[in-house]
Amino acid sequence: MSDHSQQPTVAVFRPADERLDRALALLADLGVEGLGDPMLAVEPTGTQPRTDGAYTVLTSKTAPDLLSADWEPGGRLCAIGPATADALAAAGFTVDIVPETYSSDGLVECLAGEVGGARVEVARSDHGSPTLLDGLTAAGAYVHETVLYRLTRPDGSGVSAERAAADELDAALFSSSLTVEHFLDAATERGIADRARAGLEGAVVGAIGEPTAGTAREAGIAVDVVPEDAAFESLARAVVSRL
């Protein structure tokens, strides 16, 4: 653990854009020192979603930034949650459907009764959950997926793994399964994976939702906090209150 005469150090793995800036500002407001170590970078594929679907599903607030100016969705536009819906609205799109539960399962549950026999276009990253495609297909939809962007690990990531291995990390905020995988990849690259895992045992480890927590546990990382609401601010507040 780091020296508690100073502020606790909390690792955050958000992409190096306004999401990381907001995360570090939130942690400062909560009275801890944020250690920014971006574990995700967005690489656009340049591919646009099809426009012949009765439903078009977008699953991240990154997606609207990657749509060309002349793209128009086919049929009803669906967002996986309010953050995606807000980003789409800001880009000038009208969102028709947002599920009550902000997840792939929630979206499948919301659409299952009405997509039988319909074309559904799903546009997302290369790491999208199979739950969405499988669930919509099982509901009788003709599903097509467009990969809008790839999620890669930025060069130079891994300072948090070094701090964990040196017992200098008080908490870690894993905001997706991929942040867990990339943290361990960065640690393995440095030859410190076992020490980094051991260092996290003495820290408060937070996961944004059960899928992320499951990935961490499978990788040998004990998870202490999973917030009720799968939002980054909820995760940060829950972990800091545990500290």
N, C-alpha and C positions, 0 to 999 in steps of 0.2 A: 504494500500500500504506500501511497505517497505521504509526504510529511503533512500531518493534519494541522500543524501550526499555520499552514498556508491553506488556500481554498482547495477543496477536492477537485481532482482532474477527471473530466468526463469525456470519453472519446465519442465523436459523432462522425458518421460515415456518409453524409448527404453529398450529392453531386456538387461540384465547385461552381455554383451559380447562386441565385438569390436564396435557394433553399438552405445552403450552408450558412450564408450570411444571417438569415433569420434564425436558424438553429443556434448559432453562436451568441446572437443577441439575447435569445430567450434564456440560454444557460447563464449568461452574465446577470440577467435580471433575477434569476433564481439563486444567485450567490455562489456559483461554482465556475471553475475555469474550463471552458470548452476546448478540447483538442480536436481540431478539424483534420480529418484524414479521409478525403473523398475516396470511396471504393467503387463508384459507378461513374462512367462517362457515356454520353449518348453519341452514337455514330449513326446518323441517318442513312437509310438505304437508298433514298431517292425514289422509292416505289410509292405510288398513290393507291388509296383504297379503291375498290370497284364501286361503281355508282348504280348497279342494276339490282341491288338488294331491296327487299321490302323493309328490312331493318339494317341499320348500320350501327355497330357497337364500337365505342372508343373507351379505352381502359386506363388512360393516364392523362395528366395535365400537360405532359410533354407532347402528346399527339397533335393538338391544334397548331403548334409551332411548325410542324412538319408538313402541313397540308398546303398544297399550292393554292394561289389566289383564286383560281377558276374552278376549284373542286367543289362539288355539291353532293351531299349525301343522298343515296337512294332511300326512299321511304322514310320511316321514322328513325330519328337519331336518338341513340341510347348512350348514356354516360354511366360508368360503374359507380360513381359517387359524386357528391357535391363539388369537390375540388375540380374534377374533370368537367363537370357541368359548367362551373363558373368560368373555367378557361375557354371552353367552347363558346359560351355566351360573349365573353370578352373579344373573341375572334369573329363575332357576328353571326354565329349559328344559333338556331332555335333548337333546344333540347326537348325531346318529347317524353323521354322515359328516364327516371332515376330510381333504382330499386330502394326499398326500405332498408335492406341490409347491404352495406357497401362492400360487396365481394363478388367473386365469380359465382359462388353458390347463390347469393342473393339475386344476382342478375338472371341466372337460370330459372330460379323460382318465380321471379317476376314475369318472365317471358314464356315460360313453359306452356301455358294454356293457350297461347295465341300464335305460336310460330310454326305449328304443324304444316308442312307443305310449302313453307315460305323460304325464300332466299335470305340468308343472314350474312352480312359482311362484317368480319371482326378484324379491326386494325390495331396493332399493338407492337410490343417489343418481341425480340426473339426468345425471351424467357417467360412468356405468358403461361399461365397455369393451364394444363390440359382439361381441368374441370369445366371450364367455360365451353370449349368446343365439344367435349364429350356430352355435356348436359344438354346443350342445344340440339345436337344430333339425335340424342335419345328422345328429345321432345318432338322429333319429326322434321326438324329444319334441314335445309340444304345449306351447309355452312362453308364459307370460304374465308381463309385467313390471309391477310396481308401483313408482312413484317415491315413496319414503318422505320424501325431503328433497332440497332444492336446495343446491348449494354456490355461494356468492356471495363476492365480494371485499369485505372489511369497509371501511367508511368510514375514511379516514385512513391506510390502508396505503400503504407506499412509502418509509419512512425508509431502508430498506436500499438502495433504488435511488439515493437522494440520496447515501448514503455511498459507494456504488460509483462514482457519477459523479465524486465528489470524490477518488477513489483512497484511500478510508479504510476499505476492507473487505479483510480477508485471506482470507476463505473464505465460501462460501454452501452451505447444505444444502437442496437441492430435494427435497422428500419426496413429490411427485406431479407429474404433467404440468401440473395446474391451478396449482400454485404457480409454475411457470415462466411460464405464460401471464399470471397475475395480477401477477407481478413486472414483466413487460414492459408490461402495461396501465397499472400505476401509474407506471412511468417515462415512458410515452408521454403520459399525462395531464399530467405535469409538464414535458414537452418535453425530457426528458433521456435518451431511450431509447438513442441512439447512444453517449453518454458513459457510461451505465451498463453497456452491453455492453463498451465499451473497458475500463472499470474492472474488470470480471470477468476480463479477460484476464490481469491481474496478480494474480489471486486463485486460490485452490484451489477449484474448483467440484465439488461432489459431487452425484450423482443417486442416488436410492434403488434404482433398477432400470433395466433397459434401456429400457422404454417412456418413462420420465421423461428418461433421457439422450437418447433419440431426439428428443423434443419440444424439448429444449434445443438440440441440434445444428441442428435444422431452423430454429430461431429465431436462429441465429448465435452461440450461446453454446458455447464449447469446454468439454467435460466432462473433468475430470482423474481423478475417482474414482467407481467404481461398485462397492459392496461385493458380495461373493459372496452374502450373506444380505440379502434385501430387508427389513431392519428398521431403524428410525431409529437405534437405539443403534449398530448396525454401521456405518451411514453416518457418524455423528458420530465414532466412534473412528478409522475409516479416514481421514477428512479431517484430523482433528487430528494423526494420526501423519504424514501427508504434510506438514503445516505444520512 
